[in-house]
């Protein structure tokens, strides 16, 4: 075998069931709390626990249309929310009141949001505009349109200098947020770039695509990819780094996978949403729990702390298999959740292709 697979601990919080689709989720930076943005515009905040029932701490109804992005401030005192109604709102979590509202933050619906520092927030919209907000003045200090389609995902380096953005137009763009300018943009790829992660100690950047390939860039070499990792049967809609070598991906086939990067290997299935597309992923502050939300109107929790024990034998070539490896008991995936009906999807720009291709557990390593 290319890797020894460690079974994940069964102890994890029970899932949360809702009456509508959850579009985005975000863990609190230092408490056992998770926020969810809903398709009807509401935002809910819940506790989660391995031993106790979850409680709804707060329900916010300040958006008129779908809440597409929720992010906690680094200190956990505020929640930033962005919506299809084009507004960004800042919620004081001590009172539950909207502290600030930028009503017309963008001229088109906001798609993505990223906290880029103590006083800064980045937002990307459906038309390819990216803005950097100074939260002290509530004004955009950078307003650029370098893309022809929606800003699907964003990430920033540890020095909070280079912000990366993927787009539905098939490009990765690097922005220097200190100089308030674009640095460089990649060549145009044939498929949409949907998700983004920085790994290998800020040396590699991963982009999930609509065709199920992970495009790998060397840090600072944004013109073209250094490697590509095929194997997902459908689009890679979201991605979260777990360790410097391992990411978890959420796909439109409903499966959350653990993936090792360079050497490129599928480690196994962390969880699944019964073939409903995975909308988003979030990693808890202690890095033990991964949450996923899906079109099945649920938030599910998965143990991922044992993934750091995964070791890949670089001397052995990856083997292909059509049978996925499950890192937790499959019957446990749906424990505590009632059967849910599929909700009406928002008109989000996701890849909903119905491919019947089998997934390969491992990919050829091009390293």
GICORFEN-V814960 format. One record per residue. N is the residue number from 1. RES is the residue in three letters. SS is DSSP state (alpha for helix, beta for strand, coil for the rest). PHI is phi in whole degrees, 0 to 359 (none if undefined). NEAR is the number of other ideal C-beta (glycine too) atoms within 12 Angstrom. Layout:
((N	RES	SS	PHI	NEAR) (N	RES	SS	PHI	NEAR))
This chain:
((1	UNK	coil	none	20) (2	UNK	coil	285	30) (3	UNK	beta	213	31) (4	UNK	coil	274	20) (5	UNK	coil	264	28) (6	UNK	coil	265	23) (7	UNK	coil	293	22) (8	UNK	coil	282	37) (9	UNK	coil	298	22) (10	UNK	coil	289	19) (11	UNK	coil	288	20) (12	UNK	coil	205	33) (13	UNK	coil	297	33) (14	UNK	coil	290	28) (15	UNK	coil	290	37) (16	UNK	beta	250	36) (17	UNK	beta	249	28) (18	UNK	coil	233	34) (19	UNK	coil	268	18) (20	UNK	coil	216	28) (21	UNK	coil	285	39) (22	UNK	beta	267	47) (23	UNK	beta	271	50) (24	UNK	beta	213	48) (25	UNK	beta	221	47) (26	UNK	beta	204	41) (27	UNK	beta	281	39) (28	UNK	coil	292	34) (29	UNK	coil	288	26) (30	UNK	coil	211	15) (31	UNK	coil	229	22) (32	UNK	coil	277	27) (33	UNK	beta	221	33) (34	UNK	beta	226	45) (35	UNK	beta	254	46) (36	UNK	beta	226	47) (37	UNK	beta	259	47) (38	UNK	beta	251	38) (39	UNK	coil	292	31) (40	UNK	coil	274	29) (41	UNK	coil	100	30) (42	UNK	coil	287	30) (43	UNK	beta	234	44) (44	UNK	beta	241	39) (45	UNK	beta	233	35) (46	UNK	beta	234	34) (47	UNK	beta	278	24) (48	UNK	coil	219	39) (49	UNK	coil	201	21) (50	UNK	coil	283	22) (51	UNK	coil	244	12) (52	UNK	coil	236	12) (53	UNK	coil	291	15) (54	UNK	coil	285	27) (55	UNK	coil	234	19) (56	UNK	beta	278	22) (57	UNK	beta	273	24) (58	UNK	beta	201	29) (59	UNK	beta	231	21) (60	UNK	beta	248	32) (61	UNK	coil	233	20) (62	UNK	coil	268	32) (63	UNK	coil	258	35) (64	UNK	coil	272	18) (65	UNK	coil	228	26) (66	UNK	coil	311	37) (67	UNK	beta	274	46) (68	UNK	beta	270	48) (69	UNK	beta	211	47) (70	UNK	beta	228	50) (71	UNK	beta	215	40) (72	UNK	beta	278	34) (73	UNK	coil	292	31) (74	UNK	coil	299	22) (75	UNK	coil	271	17) (76	UNK	coil	77	25) (77	UNK	coil	271	21) (78	UNK	beta	228	33) (79	UNK	beta	239	46) (80	UNK	beta	261	47) (81	UNK	beta	230	49) (82	UNK	beta	229	48) (83	UNK	beta	221	45) (84	UNK	coil	294	33) (85	UNK	coil	281	27) (86	UNK	coil	79	29) (87	UNK	coil	256	34) (88	UNK	beta	244	45) (89	UNK	beta	231	38) (90	UNK	beta	243	35) (91	UNK	beta	257	37) (92	UNK	beta	280	21) (93	UNK	coil	284	29) (94	UNK	coil	286	14) (95	UNK	coil	248	14) (96	UNK	coil	80	20) (97	UNK	beta	265	17) (98	UNK	beta	286	25) (99	UNK	beta	279	24) (100	UNK	beta	217	27) (101	UNK	beta	222	24) (102	UNK	beta	258	30) (103	UNK	coil	296	19) (104	UNK	coil	246	17) (105	UNK	coil	296	39) (106	UNK	coil	227	36) (107	UNK	coil	272	18) (108	UNK	coil	226	25) (109	UNK	coil	305	36) (110	UNK	beta	279	47) (111	UNK	beta	251	47) (112	UNK	beta	220	48) (113	UNK	beta	213	46) (114	UNK	beta	211	41) (115	UNK	beta	282	35) (116	UNK	beta	247	39) (117	UNK	beta	164	26) (118	UNK	coil	300	15) (119	UNK	coil	239	22) (120	UNK	beta	228	33) (121	UNK	beta	218	47) (122	UNK	beta	252	45) (123	UNK	beta	222	44) (124	UNK	beta	232	50) (125	UNK	beta	242	42) (126	UNK	coil	293	34) (127	UNK	coil	262	26) (128	UNK	coil	96	33) (129	UNK	beta	280	33) (130	UNK	beta	238	45) (131	UNK	beta	236	44) (132	UNK	beta	246	38) (133	UNK	beta	254	34) (134	UNK	beta	270	23) (135	UNK	coil	289	29) (136	UNK	coil	286	14) (137	UNK	coil	250	14) (138	UNK	coil	60	23) (139	UNK	beta	236	19) (140	UNK	beta	277	26) (141	UNK	beta	267	24) (142	UNK	beta	217	29) (143	UNK	beta	218	25) (144	UNK	beta	231	31) (145	UNK	beta	238	27) (146	UNK	coil	247	30) (147	UNK	coil	234	34) (148	UNK	coil	261	19) (149	UNK	coil	214	30) (150	UNK	coil	300	38) (151	UNK	beta	275	49) (152	UNK	beta	279	48) (153	UNK	beta	200	43) (154	UNK	beta	218	44) (155	UNK	beta	208	40) (156	UNK	beta	225	30) (157	UNK	coil	285	27) (158	UNK	coil	296	15) (159	UNK	coil	277	15) (160	UNK	coil	54	24) (161	UNK	coil	244	23) (162	UNK	beta	255	31) (163	UNK	beta	259	45) (164	UNK	beta	253	45) (165	UNK	beta	224	51) (166	UNK	beta	264	50) (167	UNK	beta	220	42) (168	UNK	coil	294	35) (169	UNK	coil	279	32) (170	UNK	coil	90	30) (171	UNK	coil	233	38) (172	UNK	beta	250	49) (173	UNK	beta	238	43) (174	UNK	beta	255	35) (175	UNK	beta	245	38) (176	UNK	beta	267	25) (177	UNK	coil	283	34) (178	UNK	coil	282	20) (179	UNK	coil	268	16) (180	UNK	coil	59	21) (181	UNK	beta	208	22) (182	UNK	beta	280	28) (183	UNK	beta	271	27) (184	UNK	beta	197	21) (185	UNK	beta	235	31) (186	UNK	coil	289	32) (187	UNK	coil	296	19) (188	UNK	coil	279	20) (189	UNK	coil	267	28) (190	UNK	coil	287	15) (191	UNK	coil	242	31) (192	UNK	coil	297	38) (193	UNK	beta	262	47) (194	UNK	beta	248	50) (195	UNK	beta	213	49) (196	UNK	beta	208	42) (197	UNK	beta	212	42) (198	UNK	beta	255	36) (199	UNK	beta	225	34) (200	UNK	coil	56	26) (201	UNK	coil	61	16) (202	UNK	coil	68	23) (203	UNK	coil	260	21) (204	UNK	beta	228	33) (205	UNK	beta	235	44) (206	UNK	beta	251	47) (207	UNK	beta	235	48) (208	UNK	beta	277	48) (209	UNK	beta	244	42) (210	UNK	coil	288	35) (211	UNK	coil	264	30) (212	UNK	coil	86	37) (213	UNK	coil	253	35) (214	UNK	beta	266	45) (215	UNK	beta	274	42) (216	UNK	beta	246	38) (217	UNK	beta	249	39) (218	UNK	beta	283	23) (219	UNK	coil	300	26) (220	UNK	coil	87	20) (221	UNK	coil	251	20) (222	UNK	coil	272	30) (223	UNK	coil	294	19) (224	UNK	coil	206	20) (225	UNK	coil	285	27) (226	UNK	coil	261	26) (227	UNK	beta	197	27) (228	UNK	beta	220	30) (229	UNK	beta	233	40) (230	UNK	coil	280	29) (231	UNK	coil	139	38) (232	UNK	coil	290	46) (233	UNK	coil	288	30) (234	UNK	coil	227	35) (235	UNK	coil	298	39) (236	UNK	beta	260	48) (237	UNK	beta	277	47) (238	UNK	beta	207	43) (239	UNK	beta	203	45) (240	UNK	beta	225	43) (241	UNK	beta	287	35) (242	UNK	coil	259	39) (243	UNK	coil	228	28) (244	UNK	coil	292	22) (245	UNK	coil	246	30) (246	UNK	beta	237	42) (247	UNK	beta	237	47) (248	UNK	beta	252	47) (249	UNK	beta	244	51) (250	UNK	beta	245	48) (251	UNK	beta	241	49) (252	UNK	coil	288	38) (253	UNK	coil	274	36) (254	UNK	coil	89	35) (255	UNK	beta	252	45) (256	UNK	beta	259	52) (257	UNK	beta	247	50) (258	UNK	beta	260	46) (259	UNK	beta	231	52) (260	UNK	beta	266	43) (261	UNK	coil	250	42) (262	UNK	coil	50	30) (263	UNK	coil	288	31) (264	UNK	coil	277	38) (265	UNK	beta	216	41) (266	UNK	beta	277	49) (267	UNK	beta	279	45) (268	UNK	beta	152	40) (269	UNK	beta	266	37) (270	UNK	beta	275	50) (271	UNK	beta	189	45) (272	UNK	beta	205	33) (273	UNK	coil	239	39) (274	UNK	coil	53	26) (275	UNK	coil	73	19) (276	UNK	coil	275	35) (277	UNK	coil	303	39) (278	UNK	beta	277	50) (279	UNK	beta	281	44) (280	UNK	beta	205	48) (281	UNK	beta	231	46) (282	UNK	beta	210	43) (283	UNK	beta	252	36) (284	UNK	coil	293	33) (285	UNK	coil	297	21) (286	UNK	coil	269	18) (287	UNK	coil	63	23) (288	UNK	coil	262	26) (289	UNK	beta	240	41) (290	UNK	beta	252	46) (291	UNK	beta	250	49) (292	UNK	beta	226	49) (293	UNK	beta	237	46) (294	UNK	beta	210	46) (295	UNK	coil	291	35) (296	UNK	coil	278	35) (297	UNK	coil	69	33) (298	UNK	beta	229	40) (299	UNK	beta	247	47) (300	UNK	beta	242	47) (301	UNK	beta	243	43) (302	UNK	beta	225	47) (303	UNK	beta	281	36) (304	UNK	coil	230	41) (305	UNK	alpha	295	27) (306	UNK	alpha	282	30) (307	UNK	alpha	297	41) (308	UNK	alpha	294	21) (309	UNK	alpha	275	22) (310	UNK	coil	293	35) (311	UNK	coil	236	22) (312	UNK	beta	250	32) (313	UNK	coil	279	18) (314	UNK	coil	287	17) (315	UNK	coil	277	10) (316	UNK	coil	254	16) (317	UNK	coil	287	19) (318	UNK	coil	298	31) (319	UNK	coil	255	20) (320	UNK	coil	266	19) (321	UNK	coil	209	19) (322	UNK	coil	271	15) (323	UNK	coil	257	15) (324	UNK	coil	289	29) (325	UNK	coil	267	31) (326	UNK	beta	264	26) (327	UNK	coil	273	41) (328	UNK	coil	216	33) (329	UNK	coil	304	19) (330	UNK	alpha	298	21) (331	UNK	alpha	294	10) (332	UNK	alpha	277	26) (333	UNK	coil	301	32) (334	UNK	coil	252	24) (335	UNK	coil	298	21) (336	UNK	coil	82	20) (337	UNK	coil	240	25) (338	UNK	coil	282	16) (339	UNK	coil	296	12) (340	UNK	coil	244	25) (341	UNK	coil	272	17) (342	UNK	coil	291	19) (343	UNK	coil	269	26) (344	UNK	coil	290	15) (345	UNK	coil	281	22) (346	UNK	coil	289	29) (347	UNK	coil	280	17) (348	UNK	coil	275	31) (349	UNK	coil	271	31) (350	UNK	coil	246	35) (351	UNK	coil	273	29) (352	UNK	coil	247	21) (353	UNK	coil	295	22) (354	UNK	coil	254	13) (355	UNK	coil	274	18) (356	UNK	coil	255	10) (357	UNK	coil	292	16) (358	UNK	coil	282	17) (359	UNK	coil	274	32) (360	UNK	coil	271	27) (361	UNK	coil	297	33) (362	UNK	beta	229	34) (363	UNK	coil	241	35) (364	UNK	coil	298	20) (365	UNK	coil	268	29) (366	UNK	coil	266	20) (367	UNK	coil	296	21))
